[in-house]
Amino acid sequence: MGPEPAGFRALQLLPGIGPTTASKILDQVERLTHIQDLSFVEPPKAAAEDWSAFATLYSAIHKSKKTWPEEMHLARVWYEPHLARLYEDAQLRMPDLAQLELIAANYKTREKFLTELTLDPPEATSGRAGAPIRDEEYTILSTIHSAKGQEWNTVRILNVVDGCIPSDMATGTPEEIEEERRLLYVAMTRAKNDLDLIVPQRFFTHHQSRNGDRHVYASVSRFIPDKIHHLFDRRSWREVSDVAKPSAMRPERVINVTARLKRMWR
């Protein structure tokens, strides 16, 4: 998001400022020689009380020597009272702001954080605990990168095999492999209580008939070596449950292929 759309939205967080007033203020800002200082802007009377704090925040972010993510902390502290004014469920949204600040701490620059947040935004917000509802039982899908700074009770990591983790596109140098190892560590440490590493037995190849069975077997990621396998509870899917008894089946029809071929050529 560019500076003008971002400023247009930020200004409307203040009481008494709507789209028209926000546009007029942006026009005033464009005429300023030092855009880092908003104290010379004349806000509407309804926003006069809150304008000073907004101008101070803007100046602190642009003029001070504070580094990212300290800027995120300043913005969160400023926004919290406005959050309470704008939303009835503000108390449920407050933890989301704190979580967002923790996520921001994983990025070296503001630009990097905003880029990642735009490309891969979070899909869920906090909610009040209550009786479980089937319609609200869902799985959150996340990339490893967007999971930084977050935690869930149960985490399931898919395709923990060589070629995926590490990616076959990131094994050219020791540095790339070490970065892949770090990503797996990030993913595994998102789990509070339960962690499942999913290792598919095989991958079916492309460009074959609909019912084709050409496949290659998968190998566990090199980051999970044999010497630590005893630390995991290993389970596998079975086509037939150990508990369920197979249903009665009709005896298979026996076909005499030789006899049938002889009859075809008589």
Secondary structure, DSSP 8 states (H G I E B T S, - for coil): --HHHHHHHHHTTSTT--HHHHHHHHHHHHT-S-TT--TTS---GGGHHHHHHHHHHHHHHHHS---TTHHHHHHHHHHHHHHHHH-TTHHHHHHHHHHHHHHHTT-SSHHHHHHHHHHS----------S--GGG-------TGGGTT--EEEEEE---BTBBTTBTTS-SSHHHHHHHHHHHHHHHTTEEEEEEE---SEEE-SSS-TT---EEE--B-TTS-GGGGGGS------SS-SSS------------HHHHHHHHT-
